[in-house]
Amino acid sequence: MLPSESPAPAAAAPLVRPAAIGDVPYIHYLVESYAAQGNLLPRTMSELYRHLRDFFVLEVDGKVVGCGALEIFTEDLGEIRSLVVDDAYKGRGYGRLLVDRLLQEARRIGLRRIMALTYVPQFFHKLGFTTVPKETLPEKVWGICVKCYKFNHCDEIAVLKELRDAP
């Protein structure tokens, strides 16, 4: 290296933290980009503000590049929702970091089962989830899904993880 050159600054370690009000526009952008591809259901800004406390964001160098939410259905069951990592940051393990943080939160509050509806079940399988019939999750199907425009032709796959004895 020449004396006038300086090394490139090292990227800061990714940080997963609870979402804040100022993160909502970034969360909305991420969710809408996936919704436009048909990979997630869209969520309005108003809905995101109302559910802000469910969300965690992933920051890299001070920039929000991923998000995920933990929705609670019952004292037993929660769901990972709106899991998104910006396309430019995929393949770096950031989705796993978000899921790990959401599972940590689920355990902290005492949930025993976590489910997700997904188009990429293999991602969740790597994290200890198993594929289950949607009908085994009536809290989700009859509480949320029944109101969805995809209800009669849902092509998402349900995955579930038991947290009772999981690390």
DSSP file with accessible surface (Angstrom, degrees, kcal/mol):
  #  RESIDUE AA STRUCTURE BP1 BP2  ACC     N-H-->O    O-->H-N    N-H-->O    O-->H-N    TCO  KAPPA ALPHA  PHI   PSI    X-CA   Y-CA   Z-CA
    1    1 A M              0   0  160      0, 0.0     5,-0.0     0, 0.0     0, 0.0   0.000 360.0 360.0 360.0 135.9    0.0    0.0    0.0
    2    2 A L    >   -     0   0  106      1,-0.1     3,-1.8     4,-0.1     0, 0.0  -0.435 360.0-114.2 -74.0 150.5    1.3    3.5   -0.9
    3    3 A P  T 3  S+     0   0  137      0, 0.0    -1,-0.1     0, 0.0     0, 0.0   0.817 116.0  54.5 -57.5 -30.1    1.7    6.0    1.9
    4    4 A S  T 3  S+     0   0  113      2,-0.0     2,-0.3     0, 0.0    -2,-0.0   0.643  94.7  84.9 -80.6 -12.4   -1.1    8.2    0.5
    5    5 A E    <   -     0   0  108     -3,-1.8     0, 0.0     0, 0.0     0, 0.0  -0.671  62.8-160.7 -89.4 144.1   -3.5    5.3    0.5
    6    6 A S        -     0   0  100     -2,-0.3    -4,-0.1     3,-0.0    -2,-0.0  -0.933  28.3-101.4-119.8 148.3   -5.5    4.4    3.5
    7    7 A P        -     0   0   96      0, 0.0     3,-0.1     0, 0.0    -1,-0.0  -0.316  44.3 -98.9 -65.1 149.7   -7.2    1.1    4.1
    8    8 A A        -     0   0   91      1,-0.1     3,-0.1     3,-0.0     2,-0.1  -0.429  47.2-100.6 -65.2 141.4  -11.0    1.0    3.5
    9    9 A P        -     0   0  124      0, 0.0     2,-0.2     0, 0.0    -1,-0.1  -0.387  39.6-110.2 -64.9 142.6  -12.9    1.3    6.8
   10   10 A A        -     0   0   97      1,-0.1     2,-0.1    -3,-0.1     3,-0.1  -0.498  34.4-108.5 -72.0 140.6  -14.1   -2.0    8.1
   11   11 A A        -     0   0   72     -2,-0.2    -1,-0.1     1,-0.1     2,-0.1  -0.463  36.9-110.7 -68.0 140.9  -17.9   -2.5    8.0
   12   12 A A        -     0   0   54     -2,-0.1    49,-0.1     1,-0.1    -1,-0.1  -0.374  39.4 -94.5 -68.5 151.8  -19.6   -2.4   11.3
   13   13 A A        -     0   0   85      1,-0.1    48,-0.2    47,-0.1    -1,-0.1  -0.396  50.4 -97.1 -63.6 143.6  -21.0   -5.6   12.7
   14   14 A P        -     0   0   49      0, 0.0     2,-0.4     0, 0.0    46,-0.2  -0.345  39.2-151.7 -63.5 146.4  -24.7   -6.0   11.8
   15   15 A L  E     -A   59   0A  87     44,-2.5    44,-3.1    -3,-0.1     2,-0.5  -0.985   8.8-161.1-125.1 125.7  -27.0   -4.9   14.6
   16   16 A V  E     +A   58   0A  32     -2,-0.4    42,-0.2    42,-0.2    51,-0.0  -0.942  29.5 155.4-104.7 125.6  -30.5   -6.4   15.3
   17   17 A R  E     -A   57   0A  52     40,-2.4    40,-2.9    -2,-0.5     3,-0.1  -0.946  49.3 -78.8-144.1 162.3  -32.6   -4.1   17.5
   18   18 A P  E     -A   56   0A  80      0, 0.0    38,-0.3     0, 0.0    35,-0.1  -0.357  59.0-104.5 -60.6 143.2  -36.2   -3.2   18.2
   19   19 A A        -     0   0   17     36,-2.4     2,-0.3    33,-0.3    36,-0.1  -0.358  34.0-153.4 -69.9 150.9  -37.6   -0.9   15.6
   20   20 A A    >>  -     0   0   49     -3,-0.1     3,-2.2     1,-0.1     4,-0.5  -0.798  32.7 -98.9-119.7 164.7  -38.1    2.8   16.3
   21   21 A I  G >4 S+     0   0  106      1,-0.3     3,-1.6    -2,-0.3    -1,-0.1   0.882 121.6  57.8 -50.7 -43.8  -40.6    5.3   14.8
   22   22 A G  G 34 S+     0   0   53      1,-0.3     4,-0.3     2,-0.1    -1,-0.3   0.658  97.9  63.0 -66.1 -12.9  -38.0    6.6   12.4
   23   23 A D  G <> S+     0   0   12     -3,-2.2     4,-2.6     1,-0.2     3,-0.5   0.636  76.7  89.7 -83.8 -15.7  -37.5    3.1   11.0
   24   24 A V  H <X S+     0   0    0     -3,-1.6     4,-3.1    -4,-0.5     5,-0.2   0.898  83.7  52.0 -56.5 -43.8  -41.1    2.8    9.6
   25   25 A P  H  > S+     0   0   63      0, 0.0     4,-2.2     0, 0.0    -1,-0.2   0.912 113.3  46.0 -60.2 -36.0  -40.4    4.4    6.2
   26   26 A Y  H  > S+     0   0  131     -3,-0.5     4,-2.5    -4,-0.3    -2,-0.2   0.908 112.9  49.1 -70.8 -42.2  -37.5    1.9    5.7
   27   27 A I  H  X S+     0   0    1     -4,-2.6     4,-3.0     2,-0.2     5,-0.3   0.936 111.6  50.3 -60.3 -45.4  -39.6   -1.0    6.9
   28   28 A H  H  X S+     0   0   52     -4,-3.1     4,-2.9    -5,-0.2     5,-0.3   0.928 109.8  50.2 -60.2 -44.6  -42.4    0.0    4.5
   29   29 A Y  H  X S+     0   0  143     -4,-2.2     4,-2.1    -5,-0.2    -1,-0.2   0.937 113.5  45.4 -58.8 -47.8  -39.9    0.3    1.6
   30   30 A L  H  X S+     0   0    4     -4,-2.5     4,-1.7     2,-0.2    -2,-0.2   0.948 115.7  45.4 -62.8 -48.2  -38.5   -3.2    2.3
   31   31 A V  H  X S+     0   0    0     -4,-3.0     4,-2.6     1,-0.2    -2,-0.2   0.928 113.7  49.2 -63.7 -43.8  -42.0   -4.8    2.8
   32   32 A E  H  X S+     0   0   62     -4,-2.9     4,-2.6    -5,-0.3    -1,-0.2   0.863 106.1  56.6 -67.1 -33.0  -43.4   -3.2   -0.2
   33   33 A S  H  X S+     0   0   33     -4,-2.1     4,-0.7    -5,-0.3    -1,-0.2   0.913 113.0  41.2 -65.2 -38.3  -40.5   -4.2   -2.4
   34   34 A Y  H  <>S+     0   0   23     -4,-1.7     5,-2.4     2,-0.2     6,-0.6   0.875 112.8  54.3 -73.8 -38.0  -41.2   -7.8   -1.5
   35   35 A A  H ><5S+     0   0   18     -4,-2.6     3,-1.7     1,-0.2    -2,-0.2   0.901 102.6  57.5 -63.1 -37.9  -44.9   -7.4   -1.8
   36   36 A A  H 3<5S+     0   0   92     -4,-2.6    -1,-0.2     1,-0.3    -2,-0.2   0.800 106.5  49.6 -63.3 -26.7  -44.5   -6.1   -5.3
   37   37 A Q  T 3<5S-     0   0   97     -4,-0.7    -1,-0.3    -3,-0.5    -2,-0.2   0.447 119.6-112.9 -87.7  -3.8  -42.8   -9.3   -6.2
   38   38 A G  T < 5S+     0   0   34     -3,-1.7    -3,-0.2    -4,-0.3    -2,-0.1   0.618  88.1 114.4  82.3  14.0  -45.6  -11.3   -4.6
   39   39 A N  S   <S+     0   0   62     -5,-2.4     2,-0.3    -6,-0.1    -4,-0.2   0.581  77.9  20.3 -94.1 -13.1  -43.4  -12.6   -1.8
   40   40 A L  S    S-     0   0   30     -6,-0.6    -2,-0.2    -9,-0.1    -1,-0.1  -0.977  83.7-101.6-146.4 159.0  -45.2  -10.9    1.1
   41   41 A L        -     0   0   46     -2,-0.3    -6,-0.1     1,-0.1    -5,-0.1  -0.630  48.3-108.3 -78.6 141.9  -48.5   -9.3    1.8
   42   42 A P        -     0   0   67      0, 0.0     2,-0.4     0, 0.0    -1,-0.1  -0.309  30.9-159.4 -67.8 153.9  -48.4   -5.5    1.6
   43   43 A R        -     0   0    3    -15,-0.2   -11,-0.1    -3,-0.0     2,-0.1  -0.998  13.7-128.7-135.1 133.7  -48.7   -3.5    4.8
   44   44 A T     >  -     0   0   81     -2,-0.4     4,-2.5     1,-0.1     5,-0.2  -0.340  24.4-113.4 -76.0 161.7  -49.7    0.1    5.0
   45   45 A M  H  > S+     0   0   65      1,-0.2     4,-2.6     2,-0.2     5,-0.2   0.924 119.9  53.8 -59.0 -42.2  -47.6    2.8    6.8
   46   46 A S  H  > S+     0   0   67      1,-0.2     4,-2.3     2,-0.2    -1,-0.2   0.915 108.6  48.2 -59.8 -43.6  -50.5    3.1    9.2
   47   47 A E  H  > S+     0   0   44      1,-0.2     4,-1.8     2,-0.2    -1,-0.2   0.909 110.6  51.7 -63.9 -40.5  -50.5   -0.7    9.9
   48   48 A L  H  < S+     0   0    2     -4,-2.5     4,-0.2     1,-0.2    -2,-0.2   0.910 109.3  49.4 -65.0 -39.8  -46.7   -0.6   10.4
   49   49 A Y  H >< S+     0   0  100     -4,-2.6     3,-1.1     1,-0.2     4,-0.3   0.932 111.2  50.0 -63.4 -41.9  -47.0    2.3   12.9
   50   50 A R  H 3< S+     0   0  152     -4,-2.3     3,-0.2     1,-0.2    -1,-0.2   0.821 119.6  36.9 -65.2 -31.0  -49.7    0.3   14.8
   51   51 A H  T >< S+     0   0   54     -4,-1.8     3,-2.4    -5,-0.2     4,-0.5   0.183  79.3 119.7-107.2  18.0  -47.5   -2.8   14.9
   52   52 A L  G X   +     0   0   19     -3,-1.1     3,-1.9     1,-0.3   -33,-0.3   0.851  68.9  61.1 -53.0 -39.1  -44.2   -1.1   15.4
   53   53 A R  G 3  S+     0   0  229      1,-0.3    -1,-0.3    -4,-0.3    -2,-0.1   0.665  97.9  60.0 -68.4 -11.5  -43.5   -2.9   18.7
   54   54 A D  G <  S+     0   0   39     -3,-2.4    16,-2.2    15,-0.1    -1,-0.3   0.644  93.9  89.8 -82.5 -16.6  -43.7   -6.2   16.9
   55   55 A F  E <   - B   0  69A   2     -3,-1.9   -36,-2.4    -4,-0.5     2,-0.3  -0.593  48.9-174.4 -96.0 146.1  -40.7   -5.3   14.6
   56   56 A F  E     -AB  18  68A  10     12,-2.8    12,-1.9   -38,-0.3     2,-0.3  -0.938  15.9-153.3-122.4 148.7  -37.0   -5.7   14.8
   57   57 A V  E     -AB  17  67A   0    -40,-2.9   -40,-2.4    -2,-0.3     2,-0.5  -0.890   9.5-136.5-121.4 156.2  -34.7   -4.2   12.3
   58   58 A L  E     -AB  16  66A   0      8,-2.4     7,-2.9    -2,-0.3     8,-1.1  -0.963  22.2-163.8-112.4 124.4  -31.2   -5.1   11.1
   59   59 A E  E     -AB  15  64A  40    -44,-3.1   -44,-2.5    -2,-0.5     2,-0.4  -0.899  11.1-174.5-109.9 139.2  -28.8   -2.3   10.7
   60   60 A V  E >  S- B   0  63A   5      3,-2.5     3,-2.0    -2,-0.4   -47,-0.1  -0.994  81.1 -14.6-129.9 123.5  -25.5   -2.4    8.7
   61   61 A D  T 3  S-     0   0  101     -2,-0.4    -1,-0.1     1,-0.3     3,-0.1   0.881 130.6 -53.2  50.7  40.7  -23.3    0.8    9.0
   62   62 A G  T 3  S+     0   0   58      1,-0.2     2,-0.4   -47,-0.0    -1,-0.3   0.482 115.0 115.8  79.3   2.3  -26.3    2.7   10.4
   63   63 A K  E <   -B   60   0A 104     -3,-2.0    -3,-2.5     2,-0.0     2,-0.5  -0.892  68.4-125.3-109.5 132.5  -28.6    1.7    7.5
   64   64 A V  E     +B   59   0A  11     -2,-0.4    -5,-0.2    -5,-0.2     3,-0.1  -0.631  40.3 160.3 -74.5 118.4  -31.7   -0.4    8.0
   65   65 A V  E     +     0   0A   0     -7,-2.9    21,-3.3    -2,-0.5     2,-0.3   0.340  58.7  21.1-123.0   3.3  -31.3   -3.4    5.5
   66   66 A G  E     -BC  58  85A   0     -8,-1.1    -8,-2.4    19,-0.3     2,-0.3  -0.988  56.3-176.0-164.4 161.7  -33.7   -5.9    7.0
   67   67 A C  E     +BC  57  84A   0     17,-2.5    17,-2.7    -2,-0.3     2,-0.3  -0.983   3.7 177.2-156.3 164.2  -36.7   -6.4    9.2
   68   68 A G  E     -B   56   0A   0    -12,-1.9   -12,-2.8    -2,-0.3     2,-0.3  -0.945  15.2-143.9-166.4 153.5  -39.0   -9.0   10.8
   69   69 A A  E     -BC  55  81A   1     12,-3.0    12,-2.6    -2,-0.3     2,-0.6  -0.922   6.1-146.7-126.2 151.8  -41.9   -9.0   13.1
   70   70 A L  E     - C   0  80A   9    -16,-2.2     2,-0.4    -2,-0.3    10,-0.2  -0.962  20.2-169.4-116.0 108.8  -43.1  -11.3   15.9
   71   71 A E  E     - C   0  79A  25      8,-2.9     8,-2.9    -2,-0.6     2,-0.5  -0.841  12.1-142.5 -99.5 139.1  -46.9  -11.4   16.1
   72   72 A I  E     + C   0  78A  93     -2,-0.4     6,-0.2     6,-0.2     3,-0.1  -0.869  25.3 168.6-105.0 129.3  -48.6  -13.0   19.1
   73   73 A F        -     0   0   44      4,-2.7     2,-0.3    -2,-0.5     5,-0.2   0.799  67.6 -13.5-101.3 -48.3  -51.8  -15.1   18.6
   74   74 A T  S    S-     0   0   41      3,-1.9    -1,-0.4     0, 0.0     0, 0.0  -0.850  80.2 -84.2-142.5-179.0  -52.2  -16.9   21.9
   75   75 A E  S    S+     0   0  149     -2,-0.3    37,-0.1     1,-0.2     3,-0.1   0.673 130.9  37.4 -65.8 -11.0  -50.2  -17.6   25.1
   76   76 A D  S    S+     0   0   23      1,-0.2    37,-2.1    35,-0.2    36,-1.4   0.761 111.8  54.4-107.8 -33.7  -48.8  -20.6   23.1
   77   77 A L  E     + d   0 113A   0     35,-0.2    -4,-2.7    34,-0.2    -3,-1.9  -0.908  48.0 166.1-123.7 132.9  -48.4  -19.4   19.5
   78   78 A G  E     -Cd  72 114A   0     35,-2.1    37,-2.4    -2,-0.4     2,-0.4  -0.849  21.3-138.3-129.6 169.9  -46.6  -16.6   17.7
   79   79 A E  E     -Cd  71 115A   6     -8,-2.9    -8,-2.9    -2,-0.3     2,-0.6  -0.991  10.5-134.4-133.8 139.1  -45.7  -15.9   14.1
   80   80 A I  E     +C   70   0A   6     35,-2.6    37,-0.5    -2,-0.4     2,-0.3  -0.821  41.0 174.6 -86.1 123.6  -42.7  -14.5   12.3
   81   81 A R  E     +C   69   0A  35    -12,-2.6   -12,-3.0    -2,-0.6   -41,-0.0  -0.886  46.7  18.3-129.0 161.0  -44.0  -12.0    9.8
   82   82 A S  E     +     0   0A   9     -2,-0.3     2,-0.7   -14,-0.2    -1,-0.2   0.832  69.2 175.8  50.6  42.9  -42.7   -9.5    7.3
   83   83 A L  E     +     0   0A  33    -15,-0.2     2,-0.4    -3,-0.1   -15,-0.2  -0.705  11.1 159.7 -82.9 114.9  -39.2  -11.0    7.2
   84   84 A V  E     -C   67   0A   1    -17,-2.7   -17,-2.5    -2,-0.7     2,-0.4  -1.000  27.3-172.0-141.4 137.2  -37.2   -9.1    4.6
   85   85 A V  E     -C   66   0A  13     -2,-0.4   -19,-0.3   -19,-0.2     5,-0.1  -1.000  41.7-104.7-125.1 130.2  -33.5   -8.5    3.8
   86   86 A D    >   -     0   0   28    -21,-3.3     3,-2.5    -2,-0.4     4,-0.3  -0.234  29.8-120.9 -50.2 136.3  -32.7   -6.0    1.2
   87   87 A D  G >  S+     0   0   89      1,-0.3     3,-1.2     2,-0.2    -1,-0.1   0.827 111.8  60.5 -52.4 -35.8  -31.6   -7.7   -2.0
   88   88 A A  G 3  S+     0   0   66      1,-0.2    -1,-0.3     3,-0.0    -2,-0.1   0.648 109.5  43.3 -68.7 -12.6  -28.2   -6.0   -1.9
   89   89 A Y  G X  S+     0   0   42     -3,-2.5     3,-0.7   -24,-0.2     5,-0.4   0.269  85.1 123.8-117.2   9.7  -27.5   -7.7    1.5
   90   90 A K  T <   +     0   0  103     -3,-1.2    -4,-0.0    -4,-0.3    -3,-0.0  -0.297  61.3  36.6 -70.4 156.6  -28.8  -11.2    0.8
   91   91 A G  T 3  S+     0   0   88      1,-0.0    -1,-0.2    -2,-0.0    -4,-0.0   0.592  87.8  98.6  80.9  12.7  -26.5  -14.2    1.3
   92   92 A R  S <  S-     0   0  141     -3,-0.7    -2,-0.1     0, 0.0    -1,-0.0   0.274 100.6-102.1-112.6   6.4  -24.7  -12.8    4.4
   93   93 A G  S  > S+     0   0   39      3,-0.0     4,-1.8     4,-0.0     5,-0.1   0.577  83.9 127.5  85.1  10.0  -26.7  -14.6    7.1
   94   94 A Y  H  >  +     0   0   27     -5,-0.4     4,-2.2     2,-0.2     5,-0.2   0.860  69.2  55.2 -71.9 -34.2  -28.8  -11.5    8.0
   95   95 A G  H  > S+     0   0   14      1,-0.2     4,-2.6     2,-0.2    -1,-0.2   0.930 108.5  49.8 -61.2 -42.0  -32.1  -13.3    7.6
   96   96 A R  H  > S+     0   0  119      1,-0.2     4,-3.0     2,-0.2    -2,-0.2   0.899 107.5  53.8 -63.0 -42.1  -30.8  -15.9   10.1
   97   97 A L  H  X S+     0   0   69     -4,-1.8     4,-2.0     2,-0.2    -1,-0.2   0.916 110.3  47.5 -59.2 -42.4  -29.8  -13.1   12.5
   98   98 A L  H  X S+     0   0    0     -4,-2.2     4,-2.5     2,-0.2    -2,-0.2   0.942 113.3  46.7 -64.7 -46.7  -33.3  -11.6   12.4
   99   99 A V  H  X S+     0   0    0     -4,-2.6     4,-2.9     1,-0.2     5,-0.3   0.928 110.4  53.5 -63.1 -42.8  -35.0  -15.0   12.9
  100  100 A D  H  X S+     0   0   69     -4,-3.0     4,-2.2     1,-0.2    -1,-0.2   0.913 110.8  46.8 -57.7 -41.7  -32.6  -15.8   15.8
  101  101 A R  H  X S+     0   0   52     -4,-2.0     4,-2.3    -5,-0.2    -1,-0.2   0.903 111.9  50.0 -68.6 -39.1  -33.5  -12.4   17.5
  102  102 A L  H  X S+     0   0    1     -4,-2.5     4,-2.4     2,-0.2    -2,-0.2   0.905 111.7  48.6 -66.1 -38.8  -37.3  -13.0   16.9
  103  103 A L  H  X S+     0   0    5     -4,-2.9     4,-2.5     2,-0.2    -2,-0.2   0.894 109.0  53.4 -66.8 -38.5  -36.9  -16.5   18.5
  104  104 A Q  H  X S+     0   0  115     -4,-2.2     4,-2.4    -5,-0.3    -2,-0.2   0.928 110.8  46.8 -60.5 -43.9  -35.0  -15.0   21.4
  105  105 A E  H  X S+     0   0   33     -4,-2.3     4,-2.1     2,-0.2    -2,-0.2   0.909 109.8  53.4 -65.0 -41.9  -37.9  -12.6   21.9
  106  106 A A  H  X>S+     0   0    0     -4,-2.4     5,-2.4     1,-0.2     4,-0.7   0.921 111.8  45.3 -60.2 -42.9  -40.5  -15.3   21.6
  107  107 A R  H ><5S+     0   0   74     -4,-2.5     3,-0.9     3,-0.2    -1,-0.2   0.908 108.5  57.6 -65.7 -42.0  -38.7  -17.3   24.3
  108  108 A R  H 3<5S+     0   0  170     -4,-2.4    -2,-0.2     1,-0.3    -1,-0.2   0.890 110.7  42.1 -57.7 -39.5  -38.3  -14.3   26.5
  109  109 A I  H 3<5S-     0   0   68     -4,-2.1    -1,-0.3    -5,-0.1    -2,-0.2   0.531 121.4-106.2 -90.2  -4.7  -42.0  -13.7   26.6
  110  110 A G  T <<5 +     0   0   43     -3,-0.9    -3,-0.2    -4,-0.7    -2,-0.1   0.598  59.8 157.0  97.9  12.8  -42.9  -17.4   27.1
  111  111 A L      < -     0   0   11     -5,-2.4    -1,-0.2    -6,-0.2   -35,-0.2  -0.393  25.1-164.1 -67.2 150.7  -44.2  -18.5   23.7
  112  112 A R        +     0   0   96    -36,-1.4    51,-3.6     1,-0.3    52,-0.7   0.613  69.2  35.9-110.4 -19.5  -43.9  -22.2   23.0
  113  113 A R  E     -dE  77 162A  33    -37,-2.1   -35,-2.1    49,-0.2     2,-0.4  -1.000  58.4-167.9-138.7 140.6  -44.5  -22.4   19.3
  114  114 A I  E     -dE  78 161A   0     47,-2.4    47,-2.6    -2,-0.4     2,-0.3  -0.996  12.4-178.2-127.1 131.9  -43.5  -20.1   16.4
  115  115 A M  E     -dE  79 160A   0    -37,-2.4   -35,-2.6    -2,-0.4     2,-0.3  -0.779   6.9-171.6-122.2 167.0  -44.9  -20.4   12.9
  116  116 A A  E     - E   0 159A   1     43,-1.9    43,-2.5    -2,-0.3     2,-0.5  -0.974  20.8-137.3-151.2 150.2  -44.4  -18.7    9.6
  117  117 A L  E     + E   0 158A  25    -37,-0.5     2,-0.3    -2,-0.3    41,-0.2  -0.967  44.0 161.4-105.6 130.6  -46.0  -18.8    6.2
  118  118 A T  E     - E   0 157A  13     39,-2.4    39,-3.1    -2,-0.5   -78,-0.1  -0.956  53.9-145.1-149.8 159.5  -43.3  -18.7    3.6
  119  119 A Y  S    S+     0   0   63     -2,-0.3     3,-0.1    37,-0.2    -1,-0.1   0.376 103.0  55.1-100.6  -5.0  -42.3  -19.4    0.0
  120  120 A V    >>  +     0   0   69     37,-0.1     3,-1.2     1,-0.1     4,-1.0  -0.557  58.2 160.3-127.3  68.6  -38.9  -20.5    1.1
  121  121 A P  H 3> S+     0   0   14      0, 0.0     4,-2.9     0, 0.0     5,-0.2   0.830  70.6  68.1 -61.3 -28.6  -39.5  -23.3    3.6
  122  122 A Q  H 3> S+     0   0  110      1,-0.2     4,-1.7     2,-0.2     5,-0.1   0.856  95.3  56.2 -61.2 -32.4  -35.9  -24.6    3.2
  123  123 A F  H <4 S+     0   0   55     -3,-1.2     4,-0.5     1,-0.2    -1,-0.2   0.952 112.4  41.3 -60.4 -48.5  -34.6  -21.4    4.8
  124  124 A F  H ><>S+     0   0    9     -4,-1.0     5,-2.2     1,-0.2     3,-1.2   0.856 107.7  61.4 -70.4 -33.8  -36.7  -22.1    7.9
  125  125 A H  H ><5S+     0   0   79     -4,-2.9     3,-1.9     1,-0.3    -1,-0.2   0.900  99.0  57.1 -59.0 -38.7  -35.9  -25.8    7.8
  126  126 A K  T 3<5S+     0   0  161     -4,-1.7    -1,-0.3     1,-0.3    -2,-0.2   0.721 105.7  52.5 -62.7 -20.5  -32.2  -24.9    8.3
  127  127 A L  T < 5S-     0   0   12     -3,-1.2    -1,-0.3    -4,-0.5    -2,-0.2   0.207 130.0 -91.5-103.1  13.7  -33.3  -23.1   11.5
  128  128 A G  T < 5S+     0   0   44     -3,-1.9    34,-0.3     1,-0.3    -3,-0.2   0.547  81.8 133.9  93.4   6.9  -35.1  -26.0   13.0
  129  129 A F      < -     0   0    5     -5,-2.2     2,-0.3    -8,-0.1    -1,-0.3  -0.589  39.7-151.4 -84.7 154.3  -38.7  -25.4   11.7
  130  130 A T  E     -F  160   0A  86     30,-2.6    30,-2.5    -2,-0.2     2,-0.3  -0.931  22.6-106.3-122.8 151.5  -40.7  -28.2   10.1
  131  131 A T  E     +F  159   0A  73     -2,-0.3    28,-0.3    28,-0.2    26,-0.0  -0.564  43.5 177.3 -75.0 135.7  -43.4  -28.0    7.5
  132  132 A V  E     -F  158   0A  25     26,-2.2    26,-0.5    -2,-0.3     2,-0.1  -0.951  37.1 -92.9-135.0 156.0  -46.9  -28.5    8.8
  133  133 A P    >   -     0   0   76      0, 0.0     3,-2.0     0, 0.0     4,-0.1  -0.476  32.8-128.3 -65.7 139.5  -50.4  -28.4    7.3
  134  134 A K  G >  S+     0   0   52      1,-0.3     3,-2.3     2,-0.2     7,-0.3   0.829 106.1  69.9 -57.5 -31.8  -52.0  -24.9    7.6
  135  135 A E  G 3  S+     0   0  154      1,-0.3    -1,-0.3     2,-0.1     6,-0.0   0.687  86.6  66.1 -62.9 -17.7  -55.0  -26.5    9.2
  136  136 A T  G <  S+     0   0   71     -3,-2.0    -1,-0.3     1,-0.2    -2,-0.2   0.468  95.9  60.7 -81.9   1.5  -52.9  -27.3   12.3
  137  137 A L    X>  +     0   0    1     -3,-2.3     4,-2.5     1,-0.1     3,-1.1  -0.522  58.0 157.3-124.2  61.6  -52.7  -23.6   13.0
  138  138 A P  H 3>> +     0   0   61      0, 0.0     4,-2.5     0, 0.0     5,-0.5   0.816  69.7  66.3 -61.0 -27.8  -56.3  -22.5   13.4
  139  139 A E  H 345S+     0   0   56      1,-0.2     4,-0.5     2,-0.2     5,-0.2   0.894 112.8  33.3 -58.9 -38.6  -55.2  -19.4   15.4
  140  140 A K  H <>>S+     0   0   10     -3,-1.1     4,-2.7     3,-0.2     5,-2.4   0.932 120.2  48.5 -79.8 -51.3  -53.6  -18.1   12.2
  141  141 A V  H  <>S+     0   0   20     -4,-2.5     5,-1.7    -7,-0.3    -2,-0.2   0.927 123.1  30.4 -60.6 -48.3  -56.0  -19.5    9.6
  142  142 A W  T  <5S+     0   0  167     -4,-2.5    -1,-0.2    -5,-0.2    -3,-0.2   0.643 125.2  45.3 -91.2 -12.0  -59.3  -18.4   11.3
  143  143 A G  T  4<S-     0   0   32     -5,-0.5    -3,-0.2    -4,-0.5    -2,-0.2   0.829 135.6  -1.7 -94.3 -36.5  -57.9  -15.2   12.9
  144  144 A I  T ><5S+     0   0   46     -4,-2.7     3,-1.7    -5,-0.2     4,-0.3   0.741 124.2  57.1-121.3 -53.5  -55.9  -13.7   10.1
  145  145 A C  G > <S+     0   0   18     -5,-2.4     3,-2.1     1,-0.3     6,-0.2   0.831  95.5  66.7 -58.8 -35.8  -55.9  -15.7    6.9
  146  146 A V  G 3 <S+     0   0   60     -5,-1.7    -1,-0.3    -6,-0.4    -4,-0.1   0.782 102.5  49.4 -60.1 -22.0  -59.6  -15.8    6.6
  147  147 A K  G <  S+     0   0  168     -3,-1.7    -1,-0.3     4,-0.1     2,-0.2   0.491  91.5 103.8 -91.8  -5.5  -59.4  -12.0    5.9
  148  148 A C  S X  S-     0   0   32     -3,-2.1     3,-2.0    -4,-0.3     4,-0.2  -0.555  74.9-131.6 -84.0 143.6  -56.7  -12.3    3.3
  149  149 A Y  T 3  S+     0   0  154      1,-0.3     3,-0.3    -2,-0.2    -1,-0.1   0.721 109.8  54.7 -64.8 -17.7  -57.4  -11.9   -0.4
  150  150 A K  T >  S+     0   0   23      1,-0.2     3,-1.8     2,-0.1    -1,-0.3   0.395  74.9 112.0 -92.2   3.8  -55.3  -15.1   -0.9
  151  151 A F  G X  S+     0   0   60     -3,-2.0     3,-0.7     1,-0.3    -1,-0.2   0.863  80.0  40.3 -50.8 -47.7  -57.4  -17.2    1.5
  152  152 A N  G 3  S+     0   0  150     -3,-0.3    -1,-0.3    -4,-0.2    -2,-0.1   0.556 130.4  28.8 -81.5  -7.2  -59.0  -19.5   -1.0
  153  153 A H  G <  S+     0   0  128     -3,-1.8    -1,-0.2    -4,-0.1     2,-0.2  -0.086  77.9 161.0-144.1  41.7  -55.9  -19.9   -3.1
  154  154 A C    <   -     0   0   36     -3,-0.7    -3,-0.1    -4,-0.2    -9,-0.0  -0.457  15.2-177.8 -69.4 129.0  -53.0  -19.5   -0.6
  155  155 A D        +     0   0   99     -2,-0.2    -1,-0.1     2,-0.1     2,-0.1   0.255  43.5 114.5-112.1  11.4  -49.8  -20.9   -2.0
  156  156 A E        -     0   0   25    -39,-0.0     2,-0.4     1,-0.0   -37,-0.2  -0.463  62.8-127.3 -79.9 157.4  -47.6  -20.2    1.1
  157  157 A I  E     -E  118   0A  66    -39,-3.1   -39,-2.4    -2,-0.1     2,-0.4  -0.880  16.5-132.9-108.6 132.6  -46.1  -23.1    3.1
  158  158 A A  E     -EF 117 132A   2    -26,-0.5   -26,-2.2    -2,-0.4     2,-0.3  -0.704  24.3-176.3 -87.0 133.0  -46.6  -23.2    6.9
  159  159 A V  E     -EF 116 131A   0    -43,-2.5   -43,-1.9    -2,-0.4     2,-0.3  -0.945   2.9-166.9-126.2 152.0  -43.6  -24.0    9.0
  160  160 A L  E     -EF 115 130A  16    -30,-2.5   -30,-2.6    -2,-0.3     2,-0.4  -0.991  10.0-165.2-142.6 144.2  -43.5  -24.4   12.8
  161  161 A K  E     -E  114   0A  32    -47,-2.6   -47,-2.4    -2,-0.3     2,-0.4  -0.998  17.3-140.1-131.3 129.7  -40.8  -24.6   15.5
  162  162 A E  E     -E  113   0A  88     -2,-0.4   -49,-0.2   -34,-0.3     3,-0.1  -0.743  15.1-173.7 -84.3 133.4  -41.4  -25.8   19.0
  163  163 A L        +     0   0    8    -51,-3.6     3,-0.3    -2,-0.4   -50,-0.2   0.500  55.4  99.1-106.0  -7.4  -39.6  -23.7   21.6
  164  164 A R  S    S+     0   0  138    -52,-0.7    -1,-0.1     1,-0.3   -51,-0.1   0.905 106.2   7.1 -49.4 -55.6  -40.2  -25.7   24.8
  165  165 A D  S    S+     0   0  163    -53,-0.1    -1,-0.3    -3,-0.1    -2,-0.1   0.256 101.5 120.4-113.9  11.0  -36.9  -27.5   24.9
  166  166 A A              0   0   28     -3,-0.3    -3,-0.0     1,-0.1    -5,-0.0  -0.467 360.0 360.0 -78.2 150.8  -35.1  -25.7   22.1
  167  167 A P              0   0  144      0, 0.0    -1,-0.1     0, 0.0    -2,-0.0  -0.269 360.0 360.0 -70.0 360.0  -31.9  -23.8   22.8
